[in-house]
Amino acid sequence: MIGSPNAITLELLNQSRASVFRISDVAMITGETNRSRLVQRLRYGVSKGYLVSPCNGIYAKKDFSIEELACKLYVPSYISLETVLQNAGVIFQYSSEITMVSYLSRTVGISDKYIRYRKIKNEIIIDMRGINRGEVNMATPERAFLDTLYLNSHYHFDNPSILDKYAIENLLSVYNSPTLAKRAHNILSYV
């Protein structure tokens, strides 16, 4: 590969499946260990319009995935709760907000999107059962159901009948909560 270090860095990022990068991600992709050089190259990409910087310390392709950004802002985190339940048809209330489970509670606005992080115990976050991993970490509907019930014991689920009861039973050990198990069994016994 022949070209300036800036061009090489941008080409490597362009070839990546990822659309959002922390500086540590760029270091892994390029092999560059000098942080100030990496920042200079990324800023060059932003100044030339090849990259955007949606928030401090994060760089992205122009057509980046907001869901991928949400997963990279605070690590560990994964998409769950209303976002997953709405997409699966378990709840009918519409919200454009991306709901996440993480080690902190916070709402972040990026452009015209809002990302809401809900804090859950660390031992629950690090147990990856029921989470599809990749550039975007996303809970299965069953994991999102249990996350929601764990965080809000009085939550109303419009259509819990589409959930896999066997998968829920297998995921209950993630939470180590007899109270949660009882709530889940009560809701699922009516479907």
C-alpha positions as CSV (number, residue, x, y, z in Angstrom):
1,M,0.0,0.0,0.0
2,I,1.6,3.3,-1.1
3,G,0.4,6.7,0.2
4,S,0.6,9.1,3.0
5,P,0.1,7.9,6.5
6,N,-3.2,9.9,6.6
7,A,-4.4,8.2,3.4
8,I,-3.4,4.7,4.6
9,T,-5.2,5.2,7.9
10,L,-8.4,6.4,6.1
11,E,-8.3,3.5,3.6
12,L,-7.9,1.0,6.5
13,L,-10.9,2.5,8.3
14,N,-12.9,2.6,5.1
15,Q,-12.2,-1.2,4.6
16,S,-13.3,-2.0,8.2
17,R,-16.8,-3.4,8.8
18,A,-17.1,-1.1,11.7
19,S,-18.5,2.4,11.2
20,V,-17.6,3.9,14.6
21,F,-14.1,4.0,16.1
22,R,-12.5,4.9,19.4
23,I,-8.8,5.8,19.2
24,S,-8.0,2.3,20.6
25,D,-9.9,0.7,17.8
26,V,-8.0,2.7,15.2
27,A,-4.7,1.7,16.9
28,M,-5.7,-1.9,16.5
29,I,-6.7,-1.5,12.9
30,T,-3.6,0.5,11.8
31,G,-1.0,-0.9,14.2
32,E,0.0,2.7,15.1
33,T,0.9,3.0,18.8
34,N,1.5,6.8,18.9
35,R,-1.7,8.3,20.2
36,S,-1.0,11.8,19.1
37,R,-0.2,10.7,15.5
38,L,-3.5,8.8,15.5
39,V,-5.5,11.8,16.7
40,Q,-3.8,14.0,14.1
41,R,-4.7,11.5,11.3
42,L,-8.3,11.2,12.5
43,R,-8.6,15.0,12.7
44,Y,-7.3,15.3,9.2
45,G,-10.0,12.8,8.1
46,V,-12.6,15.0,9.8
47,S,-11.2,18.2,8.3
48,K,-11.4,16.7,4.8
49,G,-14.9,15.4,5.2
50,Y,-14.0,11.7,5.2
51,L,-14.9,11.1,8.8
52,V,-17.1,12.8,11.4
53,S,-16.6,13.1,15.1
54,P,-20.1,12.8,16.7
55,C,-18.7,13.2,20.2
56,N,-15.4,13.7,21.9
57,G,-12.9,10.8,21.3
58,I,-15.2,9.0,18.8
59,Y,-14.7,9.1,15.1
60,A,-17.0,7.6,12.5
61,K,-17.7,7.1,8.8
62,K,-20.2,9.6,7.5
63,D,-22.9,7.0,7.3
64,F,-22.2,5.5,10.7
65,S,-24.7,3.4,12.7
66,I,-26.2,5.2,15.7
67,E,-26.7,1.8,17.3
68,E,-23.0,1.0,16.9
69,L,-22.1,4.4,18.4
70,A,-24.4,3.7,21.3
71,C,-22.5,0.5,22.1
72,K,-19.1,2.2,21.9
73,L,-19.8,5.3,24.0
74,Y,-19.9,3.4,27.2
75,V,-18.4,-0.1,27.4
76,P,-19.7,-2.5,28.5
77,S,-23.2,-1.8,27.2
78,Y,-25.8,-3.4,25.0
79,I,-29.1,-2.4,23.3
80,S,-32.0,-3.8,25.3
81,L,-35.2,-2.7,27.1
82,E,-37.8,-0.8,25.0
83,T,-35.8,-0.7,21.8
84,V,-35.5,-4.5,21.6
85,L,-39.0,-5.2,22.9
86,Q,-40.6,-2.7,20.5
87,N,-38.7,-4.2,17.5
88,A,-39.8,-7.7,18.6
89,G,-43.5,-6.7,19.0
90,V,-43.6,-7.4,22.8
91,I,-44.5,-3.8,23.5
92,F,-46.5,-1.5,21.2
93,Q,-45.5,1.9,22.5
94,Y,-43.3,3.7,20.0
95,S,-40.1,5.5,21.1
96,S,-37.3,6.7,18.9
97,E,-34.9,6.7,21.8
98,I,-32.3,3.9,21.8
99,T,-32.4,2.2,25.2
100,M,-29.2,0.6,26.6
101,V,-28.1,-1.4,29.6
102,S,-24.8,-0.3,31.0
103,Y,-22.8,0.4,34.2
104,L,-24.3,3.9,34.5
105,S,-27.5,5.8,34.0
106,R,-27.4,8.7,31.5
107,T,-29.1,10.1,28.5
108,V,-27.0,11.3,25.6
109,G,-28.1,13.4,22.6
110,I,-26.3,12.9,19.3
111,S,-27.7,14.9,16.4
112,D,-31.4,14.3,16.5
113,K,-31.2,10.9,18.4
114,Y,-31.3,10.2,22.1
115,I,-29.6,7.2,23.7
116,R,-30.7,6.3,27.2
117,Y,-28.4,4.1,29.3
118,R,-29.9,2.3,32.4
119,K,-27.6,1.1,35.1
120,I,-27.7,-2.6,36.0
121,K,-25.4,-4.6,38.3
122,N,-22.0,-5.3,36.8
123,E,-22.3,-9.1,37.2
124,I,-25.4,-8.9,35.0
125,I,-23.8,-6.8,32.3
126,I,-20.7,-9.1,31.9
127,D,-22.8,-12.2,31.5
128,M,-23.2,-12.4,27.8
129,R,-26.0,-15.0,27.6
130,G,-28.9,-13.7,25.6
131,I,-26.8,-11.0,23.9
132,N,-26.0,-11.1,20.2
133,R,-22.5,-9.7,19.9
134,G,-20.8,-7.9,17.1
135,E,-20.3,-4.3,16.1
136,V,-23.7,-3.8,17.7
137,N,-24.3,-5.7,21.0
138,M,-28.1,-6.4,21.2
139,A,-30.1,-8.4,23.7
140,T,-32.5,-11.1,22.5
141,P,-36.2,-10.2,23.2
142,E,-36.1,-12.6,26.2
143,R,-33.0,-11.0,27.7
144,A,-34.6,-7.5,27.1
145,F,-37.8,-8.7,28.8
146,L,-35.8,-9.8,31.9
147,D,-33.7,-6.6,31.9
148,T,-36.9,-4.5,31.8
149,L,-38.6,-6.5,34.5
150,Y,-35.4,-6.4,36.6
151,L,-35.3,-2.5,36.3
152,N,-39.1,-1.9,36.5
153,S,-41.2,-4.5,38.4
154,H,-44.5,-2.9,37.2
155,Y,-43.7,-2.7,33.5
156,H,-46.6,-3.5,31.2
157,F,-45.8,-5.9,28.3
158,D,-48.5,-5.8,25.5
159,N,-47.6,-9.1,23.8
160,P,-45.4,-11.4,26.0
161,S,-46.9,-14.5,24.3
162,I,-44.2,-14.2,21.5
163,L,-41.4,-14.7,24.0
164,D,-39.7,-18.1,24.2
165,K,-40.5,-19.3,27.8
166,Y,-37.6,-21.9,27.6
167,A,-35.1,-19.2,26.8
168,I,-36.4,-17.0,29.6
169,E,-36.1,-19.9,32.1
170,N,-32.5,-20.4,31.0
171,L,-31.6,-16.7,31.4
172,L,-33.1,-16.3,34.9
173,S,-29.8,-17.5,36.5
174,V,-28.1,-14.4,35.0
175,Y,-30.0,-12.2,37.5
176,N,-29.8,-14.5,40.5
177,S,-33.1,-13.1,41.8
178,P,-36.0,-15.2,43.1
179,T,-38.2,-12.2,43.0
180,L,-37.5,-11.6,39.4
181,A,-38.2,-15.2,38.6
182,K,-41.5,-15.0,40.4
183,R,-42.5,-11.8,38.4
184,A,-41.5,-13.4,35.1
185,H,-43.4,-16.6,35.9
186,N,-46.5,-14.6,36.8
187,I,-46.5,-12.7,33.6
188,L,-45.8,-15.7,31.4
189,S,-48.4,-17.9,33.2
190,Y,-51.2,-15.8,31.6
191,V,-50.0,-16.3,28.0
